[in-house]
């Protein structure tokens, strides 16, 4: 029988840790995992205890969470299949990219060792997802840019590398103003309150007129300069 990943709750936790640390450069603590998964902190604590027992995560004395080699490999497998599913949904089935993350989440555990290489062949061995994230095992071994749009100053320019894929409301807005991987942005002005970005006004390639972003919308876009 084909080998498939079957422990969905554990895999959701592992892939969340992977995305927070590997894709977003964030320090991972239980509260962040609970927030991202939208579950109670007590439930996350129990899950992390089980993952630690199974040697899938390490938790240090400051409660910081990292994946073990075993945990990283397991998370990478699920993320790979998730992003392959996103590509198939968008490129083959014609699904709007805004909906691809949620639909791929339903499909990722149904992809097996048998069907995965067939999907790769069908897609021509893609290296990035529709949201700009590298597909583990396919992309070149290059470090991701951790520069967010909210880090840029007035007069700077950059190209969008990737956008946060898990928030449908954000994606609908990004789609509307062409804030997609590959689009070029020019920062017109940055407003700060007590040193923190309050809003940022940009021009976006292939979009008419300036775009005003609040801190959440600006911080969920990663840039290559």
C-alpha positions, 0 to 999 in steps of 0.5 A, a space after each residue: 500500500 502507498 505510504 501516506 501521512 495520516 496524523 493530521 493534527 500532528 502534521 498541522 502542528 509540525 508544518 506550522 512550526 516549519 512555516 513560522 521558523 523556516 519561511 517567516 524567520 520567527 521564533 516559535 513559541 506555543 502561543 504563536 502555534 496556538 494562534 496560527 492553528 486557531 486552537 486553545 493554548 491548552 490543546 497546543 501544550 498537550 500536542 507539543 508534549 506528544 511531539 516532544 515525546 515522539 522526538 519530533 520537536 525540541 523545547 528549550 528552557 525558554 519554551 522555544 520550539 524547534 523541529 528535530 531532524 525527524 520532525 523537520 523531514 516530516 514537516 517538509 514532506 507535508 509542505 512539499 505535497 501541499 505546495 504541489 497541490 496548490 500548483 496543480 489546483 491553480 495551473 491545471 484545474 484553473 482555481 483562483 490562487 486566493 483559494 489554493 491554500 485552503 483547498 490544498 490543505 484538504 488534499 495534502 494528506 491524500 497525495 502518496 508516494 505513488 501519486 506525488 511523482 506523477 503530479 511532479 511530472 504533470 506540472 513539469 517539476 515546479 520549484 515555487 508555489 503560486 504564493 512564491 514559496 519554494 517547494 521543498 525538494 524541488 527548489 534550489 538550496 537558497 536562503 529565503 529573503 526575510 525582508 518584509 515590505 514593512 521594513 522598506 523606507 521611502 524611496 526604496 524599491 523591491 520585487 515581491 518574493 512571496 506573500 502570506 498564504 493562509 489569510 483569505 482576506 489578505 489574499 483577496 486584497 493582494 489580488 485586487 491590487 496585484 500584490 503577487 510574487 514578481 510584482 515590483 513595488 516602489 515605496 512612496 511614503 511611510 508613516 510611523 507612530 512611536 517608531 513603528 510603521 502605521 501605514 505605507 504607501 506604494 506603487 505596484 507594477 501593473 496597478 493604476 494609482 498608489 496603494 495604502 497598506 496598514 502594518 498587517 498587510 505590509 508585514 505579510 509580504 516578503 521582498 527581494 531588493 
